[in-house]
């Protein structure tokens, strides 16, 4: 009797895993979303619990608006950090307290959402070809690569993070122990993703951090150096506490500072859609489902949902966001693209934000564990940028393609490491990813004015 080939394991967007698997997959997505989303809140001084709640609520709204057809999770965006920090600093200088600063920033974020909505309506009216002329794979691919590479330092800094309050004499030992924790987390996650079979093969991003936390606990008990964190925001609160919601306060200064950033996030969102289209349809082909998921054709709908996500999140006090590359990486690694999983993940995030023991438990995950996971995830984002260009058959021997790819990556990555993410340009602080995207768009239009170059043979 012939042995049948094993059916590829994975779930397509319209497939729903059994309940226990559904919850575990959803929990994994929450853990993947959590580090970057909380980091944005910490950097911008937005409230952590509100930020997490807004992430879940915006995800549910995105899934509803897009008709449950696009498996994406909404989280806080790093692209807006410098603009938000700038307007909040200006408000602080004007005498506003923290709540007043957040409310002013909220208004700018709400208005930025309309930029994405307008772009989405244009795509729906004139087709995705209209946006592809402006944002070809030679732009979206390197933008995705730059996003992953600009986060590389965050990953390594988190991987080597020394717990707060460590004495100078113990800092060297603490850093070495942090490296052990992060490397155990990273290697465990990689080994789980490569060698586990069946259901367990879809949980590497949950199992890896668990191993890292166990190692961190043992090290903390043996050395007395506590790598687990405490959340000061919930100090003195009971078991249940609703997040603090605030309404936006109109400010044209906030609109001028924050709204233009949305233009630069369109390439990022476009790259995410193309990534999903590639990986979802590859899984459908492997499973022999006979289905084609026209996710790339829903670019306009995605941009509209992205804009609505910004508006919803900002209306209750959350920072600006985007569809998360980290979660796409998780779906790509685990081959779980199920929309019901993301719905449950959004609900879990909202529940976690209200129950202080749960949010404290997730927040307590050692920074070194998160750093080990980030090395894998952020690298996967960059790798997916390469996948976009390969799938779109970008000619790497054509001068125009090389010019776009080279300049976008150097401006995006160089701006992060030379200027901390904001490039000083004629008195304006330009976010590096935004600057790279805008430069790429302009350069592409200039190079498109000349005669079409013929493909070059290797």
N, C-alpha and C positions, 0 to 999 in steps of 0.2 A: 504494500500500500504506500503510495507516494505521500511524502510529508508536505503538507501545505505550508506556503510561506506565511510567516507571522504577519498579522495585520499591523500596520504602523500605528503606534499609540499617539493619540492627540485628539483635540476637540476643535472643530471648526466654529465660526462665530454663532451659527444658529443651533449648535448642539449643546445639550445640558448634561453635565456629569452627574452621577449619583450624589445624594445629599452630602455624605461624609467627605467625598472627594471635592465636591463643590466648595464646602467650607474651608478645607485645607488649601485648595488652590487660591481661594479668595484671601485667606490670611497671608499667604505668601505674597500676593500682590500688595497688600497693605504694608507689609514689612519692607518691600522693595520701594514703595512710594515714600515711606516715612522719613528716611534720612535726609533726602534733599528738601522735601517739603518743610520739615522742621528746621533745617539749616537756614532756609530763606527767612522763616519767622524769627529765628534768633538774630540773624544779621540785620534785619530791618526793624526789629523791636515790635513786630506784630505779635499778637497773642497766639501762643502755640495751640491751645485747645480750639480757638476760633478758626485758626488756619486749617487744622485737620478736619473740623466739621465742614468748612467751606469746600475743602477738597472733595469730600464725599458727596455733598449736595450738588456741586457743579458737575461731578461725574454723572450723577443720576439725570440731571437736566440735559447734559450732552447726549447721553444714550437715548433719552426720550425724543429730543429734537431730531436726532439722526435716524430715528425709526428702528433702533436696535440693530443697525446694519454695520456699525463701525466699532470694533473692539479697542477702545482707547480709554486710558485713565487720565484724569485731570489732576495735575499737581502744581505747586508753586514754581514759578519760572525764575531762573537766575538772571535772565536778560534784563529784567526790570530793576534789579537790586540798586544799581548806582543812581538811577533816576528817582526811585522811591526814597533812597537815603538822602539825596540832595534836597528834595522838596521838604522832607521831614526836618532836616537840619535848618532849612530856611524858616520853617514854622516855629521851630524851637527858639531860634534867635529872635523871632517876633514875639515870644512870650507864651506860645501855646504849650499846654501840657501834652503828655504822650497820647492821650485819647484824642485831643484836638489835632495833633500831627497825623494820626492814623486816619481820621475822618477826612482830612484834606487830601491825603494820598488816595483814599478810596475813590474820591470823585474823579481823579485823573485816570484811575484804573477802569472805572465804569465807562468813561468816554473812549478809552482805548479799545474796549470791546466792540464799539461800533465800527472801528476801522476793519477788523476781521470780518464782521458781518457784511459790510459793503463789498469787500474783496470777494467774499463767498457768493454774493448776489451777482457780481460781474461774471464769475466763473460759471454759475448756473445759467446765466443768460447767453454767454458767448462760448461756453464749453471750456474744458480744461486745457484745450490747445492755446487759449488766450493767455493762460497763466504759464504754460510750458514755454511760450515764446519769451516770456520775461524770466522764468525760473526753470531753465532746462536742467538736466541731470548734472551738467558740469557746474551748476551752482548749488543745487540741493544736496548733491553728494558730498562735496567738500565742506558745506555748512554742517552737515551731520557729523563729519569727521572732526571738524573744529570744535563742535559742541562737546564731543567726548574727550578730545585732547585738552581742552581748556579746563576740564574738571579733573585732570590727572593729578594736579597738585593737591586738590581737596582730598582725593582718595589717599594719597601718601601721607598727608598731614594727619588725617584721621587714623590711618593705620598705625602711626607712631605716636599717637596722642598720649600725653602723660596726664593722669588724673589731677584734678584741681587740688591744691593744698599740699602737694608733695614738697617735702623739704629739698633744698638744693643738693644735699648730700646723697639723696635717693633718686634724683632725677635721671641719672644715667641708667641705673638699674631698672627704673620704671619704664623708660623708653625701650630698653631691650626686651622687657617682658611684654610690652605692647606689641612689639614686632612679632614675638612668638604667637601671641593671640591672633593677630591679624593674618599672619601666614598660615596658621592652622585653619582659620576660617576660610581663607582663599583656596588653599589646596584641597580642603575637605569638600568645598562647593564644587570645584572643578572635577575632583574624582567622582563625586556623586553624579554629576551631570554626564560624565563620560561612561562610567561603568555600571551604574545601577540600571536595572531592567524593570519593565512593567510599570506599575503605578508609582513606585518609589522613584523612578527616573524622572518624574515630573515635579519632584519636590526638592531639588538641590538647593534652591535659594531659601528654603525653610530649614532643611536639615543642616546645611553648612553653618549658618549662624547659631543653631542650637549647639553644635559641637564647639564652636567658638566660645559660647557663653559658659559651657561646662568647663572648658579649659581656663577661662577667666576666673570662674568661681574657685577652682582648685588653687590657682596661682594666688588669688586674693587671700584664701585661707592659710596658705603656707607662708607667704611673705608679709601679710598684714597690709599690703597695698591694695586698696579697694578700687577696682576698675569699673564698678557699677555706679551709675549716676543717680542723683536725686533731682526731682523737678521742683524748683522753688516756687513756680507759679501756683501750684496746688497746695502749698503749705497752709495748714490750718483749715482746709476745706474738708467736707464730709465725703461720704461714699459716692454721692451723686451731686454733680454741679454742672449746670448748663454753661456753655461757653458765653463769654461776654460779647454781645452783638452791638455794633454801632452803625449809625447811618452816615452816608457820605455828606460832606459839607462842601458846597460849590466853591471852586477856586480855579480861575483861569490860568494861574501860574502852574497849578498841578496838571492841567490839561496840556499846557505847552511843554512841560518837562516829561510827562509820562506817555501821552497819547502817541507821539511819533514812534516809540519803541515797538508798537504793534506792527508797524510796517516790516520791521526786521524779523519778527517772529513768524511771518507768513512762509518764508523758505523752510523754517524748522518744521512747521506744521505740514507743509507739502512733502518734506522728506519723510515724515512719519507715515503719511498715507502711502507713499510709494513703497516704503519698507514693508508695511502690512500687506499690501497687494502681492508683493513678491512671495513672502513667507506663507501667507494663508493659502494662496493658490498652489504653492509647492506642496503643502500638506494635503490639500484636496486631491492633487494628482497622485501622491503617494498612497492615499487611502482608497483611490479608485472611486471616489464619490460621484464623478461625472458632473460635478457642479463647477461653475466659474463664479467667483466672487469679485464683482466689478468694483472693488474698493477704490481704485485710483479714479474711477469715473465719479466718485462721490466727493471729490476734493472741495467743491463749492459748499456742499452740505457740511463737510468737516469744518471749514472755516467759519461758517455761520454758527455751528455748535461751539467752536472754540471761543468766538466772541461772546456768545451767551454765557459760557462758563465764566469768563472774566467778569461780566456784569453781575451774575448771580453771586459769585464769590465776594466781589468787592462790596456789594450791597449790604452784606452782613458783617463785614470787617476782615475779610481775607485778602491776602496779597494777590497780585496778578499771577496768572498761571498759564499753563500750556498742556498739551497732550504729552504724556511723559515717555521719553525715550527709554528710561529705566524699566518701565512696565512693558514696553515693547520688547526690550531685551529679555525680560523674564518670560514673556509669552513665546519668544523665538526659541529660547533654550529649552523650555518645557513642552513646547508645541500645544499649549492650551490657549486658544484664541476665543474661548467661549464668552459671549456677551453676558449670559447669566452669572458667570463667575465675577465679572467686573461689577455687576449690580450688587451682588452680595458683598464684594470688597468695599464698595462705597457705603453700604449700610453699616458694615463693621467699623469703618473709619468714623462715621457719625456717632455710633454707640461708644466707641473708645473715647471720643472727645468729651463725652458727658460723664463717664464713670472714671473717677480719679484713680482707683486702684489699677484699672486697665491701662490708662494713659501713662501712669507712673511706671508700670511694668515694661511697657514698650520703650518708654524714654530711658529706662534704666539700662537698656542694652549697651554694653561698653562701646565707647567710640572706636576702639581698635577693631572690634567685631564688625562694626559698620564699615570701617575703612577697608578691611579685607574684602567685604562684599562689593564695595564701590570699585575696587580695582578691576574686578571682573565685569561689572555692569557698565562702567564708563568706557572701558575698552571695547565692549560689545557695541556701544553706540557708534564709536568711531568705525568699527569694522562694518557696520551696516551702511555707512556712507559709501564704502567701497562697493558693497553689494548693489547699491542703487546704480552706480556708474557702470558696473559690469552688466547688470540686467538691461540697462538702456543702451548697451553697446557703444559706450563713449569711446571715441578714437583717441587713444593716448599718444598717438604719433602726430596729431594735428596741433599746429601752433596755437590756435585759438583755444582749444581744450586745455592744453598745458598752461597757457597764460591765466585762464580763469581759475583752474584748480590750484595752481601755485600761489597766486596772490591772495585768494580767499583764505587758504590755510595759514599763510604767514601772517596776514593781518589779524585773523581771528585768534590764532594761538599766540603769536608774538605780542598782541595787545594785552593778553592775559598776563603773560610772564614779564613783560617790560613795564607795564603801567598798572598792573593790578586789576585789569578788566575794563578800565575806562581810558581811552586814548585821548590825550589833550590835542585838540585840533582847532587852531584859530580861536582859542578862548572857550571852546565847547568841549565838554567831556563826553566822548562818543563811546558807548558800550562796544567792546571789541567784536562780538558776534554781529551786532547791528551794523557796525561799520564795515565788516567784511562782507555782509550780505548786500548792503547798499552799493559798495564799490563793485562787487561782482555783477550786480544788475546793470549798473551804468556801463561798465566795461563791456559786458555782453552786447548791449545795444550799440555801442560804438563800433565794436568789431563786426557786428551784423550789417553795417552800412556798406562794407566793401564787397568785392566779388566772392562768391562761395568757393571755398577751397575744396579741391578734390581729395578724396581719401588717399592717404599715403600708405604704400606697402612697406611692410617691415623689411 
